[in-house]
Amino acid sequence: MGVFVFLPLVLPLTAWPVARLAAHHLHPRAATRLLTGLSGVLALCSTLSLGLLVVVGTAQLPGNPLPDGWSDPEVRAAVPYDEIAGPLAIPALAVVIASCGRAALRRRRVRRRAELALVGLPATPVVVLPDPSPYAYALPGRRDRVVVSTSLLAALSGPERRALFAHERSHLAARHHRFLLAVQLAARANPFLRPLRTAVAYTTERWADEQAATRIGSRRTVARAVGKASLISRATAFAGFASAGPVPRRVAALLAPAPATRRRPSLFTVVGLATWGAAAGTAVSALSSATSAVTLFRILQAATPL
């Protein structure tokens, strides 16, 4: 395996430039899909490499259940600095698994609490709660619903209310919660992917903003609704109307012309170079982890007596 087993652990750094550039220069839909895809592949590759190091580290532990041949010098020689990397990989992988598990359970508990709050209410697509706290969020599930408080509705005009509902319905239609969950788990698997998680939290909001502007036919109305709601709303656990992403940037983007829908950026631009650089880093990460896995498998196969 050599040093190639370590590359997937650090290659997520190649995606840092595109994390910010894509949010500014690509269509929000394309940026969300690109960054989520990069996060998922890079996280899987780094976790696989960590798992390979755990195999080598576990074989060094006394009393381990692995075959004796797996602790032979030939196996340990496949990993540079195996006496350090192997034992350190064991708690690192345990932390990754525990962190991802906590994130998934926390998200499930939050959704469950939101669903329990709506028990007994009519199963309508829109639920208006009599609450002095201003908020609005999309609640995905068997029956997708938009939840909004009366205090927030009271602060918005008629067109602004339509913009709010169009924004939240866009979250549900595009299944933005899946993108957000994917990048959140990826960031837990490899901390180097946190900038991509932050970028996707912003691009999903921008994606919903653009969809809302298209539906109601007024970018300025959506910008006014986002700005007004941000002044009175507090962040919620779900994709809130004005809770995610720097609101001034969202408002400025809505007051500017609509972004181009080009799917792939030109190579001869800064964002194009960053995109292809991240794609190259992802390809190298996948190749390195796959090569390391195949190499270790063959070494262990040869070291295991029949």
Order of alpha helices (4+ residues) and beta strands (2+ residues): alpha-alpha-alpha-alpha-alpha-beta-beta-beta-alpha-alpha-alpha-alpha-alpha-alpha-alpha
